[in-house]
């Protein structure tokens, strides 16, 4: 009887990214960004083939794959959440990336390219109404997939910015939670991907100081002005306490990403300053990223890993799905 130990190698570790979301939100851009980063990518994969595709890639010793599944497979979408749950129960490292945009932006992108929405009635007398109806139906079909996914609002992102966002969020190290702090202007709308939104408009505004007006919250004079205001310190302390209280609970609930948005009137001074302070505070414990939407700035990731946990960390065109152009 042969009692030699089984020396078969364990199955390779495989990172799987599912890209989904609204038609015209930038899925093709996201898929290309991952392909450029070494992922094997497949677009418009039928949901019924997902498990078989993953098994084939495992046999090929692949380590990173990405697939795009959306309403082009509308008839099969209802069963996709169960398939994803089963894969996670099998130990698959699976991330769902959901790209979204406002209806107004999606309508404009379609009108610019004159392409048909996958769910549009092709011979409708009112194509604008047909497109709006298709977007409503699409949101209903994708609602379950959006819940619990990593959501990126591409409404105001250029393609280069979207590629940066995708890479920074998915080419990640082994952190239990990634925090995204984003500043924005209320006058341009609340980010659709925000999990928490905090309003800084009631704070003293550097905009009314002539020497500070052209500067931003990234500049030392603005930071010094706001740091001296008790109300700013109070709001910062309250947001910090709130997040410190609830972030561990979100980790226990298997959340991988949390986006915290801080808004002010113009998205230039107060919200930018608060985001910088929050990112600096939470960086020693979590994987932290900073966005300043109105400044058109994407700052490098702040990735600080505790040695006990990981030892080390790893760190202009428009966002479009196919030819759909973003602002």
N, C-alpha and C positions, 0 to 999 in steps of 0.2 A: 504494500500500500504506500503510495506516495504521500509523504507528510510534509513536503517542502512548503514553506509559507507562500501565500499568494502575493506575488510581486507586481500584480497589475497596477498601473498608475491610476490614481483617482481621477475622476472626470475633471476637465479643466474648469476654472472659474470663469463664468460668462456673464458679462454685464449686458443687459438688454434694455434698450430705450424704445418705448412706443411713442411716436409722434402723432398727435391727433389735434383736432381743433376745427375752427371755422374755415370754410373755403375762402381763400384770399387773405388769410392771416399770416402767411409766411412759412408754411410747412416745408416747402421746397428749399427755402433758404436755410432753415434749421437742419434739414437732412443733408444738404451739401456741406454745412459747417462740420457736422459729425463725420462725414465721409473724408473731409480734409484732415480730420484729427485721427484717422485710423480705424473708424468704424466701418464694418461691412453693412451697406445700406440697401434696403429694398423699399420701393414706393408702391403704394396701393396694394398691399398684401391682403388677400382675402382672410378674414378672421379665422375661417375654418382651417387654414394652413399654418397658423401661428405656432402651435405646438410642434408640428412636424418640422417646420423651418428651424426652430430652436434646437431640436434634436439633431438635425443634420449639421448645424454649425458646431454643436458640441463634438460630434464625431470628427469634424474637420479641425478640432483644436482651436477654434476661434475664441477670442477673449472679449470682443466688443462688437455688438451688432445693433442696428437701429432699423425699425420698420415704421412706415407711415400707413395708418389705417384711418379712414374717415368716412363721410357719407357717400362716397362712391361705392361703398359696400353696405348701403343702408339696410338691405334686407337681413344682413347678418349681424348688425350692430347690437341688437338686444341681448345676444348671448355672449358678447365680448367681456363684460365685467366678470362673469362667472369663469371664463377662461383665464383671465388675469389672476383672479383669486386662486384658482387651482395651481397656476404656475408659481405663485408666491408660496403656496403651501408646500410645493416641491423644493423650495429653497432657491428659486431663481432670483437673481438680483435684478429686479424689474423696476424701472422708473417710467411713469407716464408723464409726458410733456404735452400740455394743452396750450395751444396758441389761440389767442382771442383778439378781437378788435371790436370797436363800436360799429353798430349797424351803419351809421353815416359814413364811416371810413370804408367799410366793405362795399357799400353801394357805389361810392366814388371810384374805388379801384375797379369794380366791374364795368362801370360806365366808361372809364378810360381805356380799358382793353377790349371792350365789346365782346367779352367771353360770356358763355352761358353758365349759370350756376348749375351744379349737378342735379339739383332738385327742382329747377325751374320748369314751368309749363312752356314748352318751346313755341307754341302757337297762340299764346295769350295775346289779346288785343292790347293789354296794358303791361308791357314788360317790366316797368318800374314796380308796379304792384306785385307782379309775379315774383320779382326778386325779393321784395320785402317778405312776402309769404314764405318763400323758400328759406330765408334766414330764420324766420320764426320756427319753421319745422325743423331746420337743422339744429337749432339750439335745444329743442325738445329731444331730439334723437341722441344728442351728445351730452345731455345734462348729467347722466350717471357717470360717464367717463370723466367729466370735469371735476366732480366731487372727489377730493383726495389727490388730484393730480397737481403737478407743478405747473402753475399757470403763468404765462408771460403775455402781457398786454402789448401788442405790436402797433397800436393805433398811431403812436407818435415816434416809432423807431424806424431809422433807416436800416437798410439791409446789413451794412457793416456793423451797426450797433446790435442788431439781432444776433448776428453770428458771434459777437463777443459775449452776449448774454448767455447763449446756449452753451458755448464752450466753458464759460466760468461756472455755470451751474452743474454741468454734467461731467466735466473732466475733474472730478472731485476726489478729495482724499477721504479716509475713513472716519468722518466726523458723524456723530449721532444726529446733528441738526445743522442746517445751513440757514443763517439769518441774512436777509436782504433788507437794508435800510434805504429808503428812497425818499428824496425830497421832491415836491411838486407844487404847482400853482393851482389853487382852487378854480381860478378863472378859466383854466384849460381842462378842467375835469379831474375827477378822482381816478387814479390808476385802477384798472379792472382787476389786476392781479393782487391787490392788497388784501392781506388777511386782517390787519389792524390799521385804522386810520386815526391820526391825531391831528387836531386843529391848533395851529400856532398863531392864528390871525389876531387874537386878543392881546398878544405880547407887544411891548414897545417896538416900533418899526424903524430900523436904521434908514429906510428910504427917505424919511423926513429930515435926515441930517445931510446937508449938501455935500459934505466931504465924503460921506459914506455911500451915497446913492449909487455911484457907478461901480462900487465894489461888490463883493459877494461874501457869503458866509465862510468861504475858504480863506478870506484875507484877514490878517491879524487885527487891523483896526476894527473891523466889524465884530470879530470874535471877542475882542476886549470890551467893546460897547455892550454886547449881549451878556457876557459873563458878569458884568457889574450890575445887572438888573435882577432884583430878587424874584420877580415873577417868572423870568426865564429859568432860573435855578429851580424854582418850585415845580414848574411843569416838567423839566428834565428829570427831577427826582421822582415825580409821580409816574412818568412813563417807565423809567428804569425799574421802579418797584413793581409795577404791574407785570412787566415782562419777566423779571426774576421770579415772580410768584407762579406764573403760568407756563413758562417754557419747559420746565421739567415735566409737567403734566402732558404737554404736547408730545414730548419725546416718548413718554409711556404709551401714548396713543398712536405711536408709530408714525408720527409726522416727520418728514425729512427736511421740509423747507417751510419757512415762515417769512412773509414779506410784511414789513412794518413801514407804512407810508406816513410822512409828516408833511403837512401842507401849510402854506401861508398864501398871501395874496398873489405875489409874483413869483414865488419859488426861487428867490435869489438870495435872501439874507437869513431870515429866522429859521426856516425849515432846513436850509443847508447847514447852518451851524448846529442845529439839534441832531441832525443825522450824523454829522462828524463826531459829535460828542458821544452819541449812543454807540456808534461803531467802535470807537476807541474803548468804551467801557466793556462791551461784550466780546471783543476780539480775543482776550486771553482764554475764554471758555468755549467759544463757538467758532465755527467757520463763518466769517462775516464778509459781506460785500456791500458796497456803497454805490448808489445811483443818484445823480442829480439831474432829473429829467429836463428841467428848463435851462440848465447850463450846457446841455448837450455834452456832458462829461461822463465817462465811464472810468472810474478809478480802479486801480489794481485791487485784486482780492486781498483781504487781510486774513491770512490763514495761520492761526497759532494753535499748535497741537500740544496737549500735555504729554510728557514722556510716558507717563503711566498708561496712557490710552493707546498711543500710536507710535511713539518714538520720533516720528518725523511726518511732515506734511508734504503733499504734492500740490504743489500748488495747481462819390458817395451817392451811392444809389439808395433805393428804397427797399424796405422790407416787403417782400412779395411772395405770393404763392404762384409759381409760374411767372406770368407776366404782370400780375396785379401790382400796382405801384402804391407805396405808402407815402405819407406826407414827408 
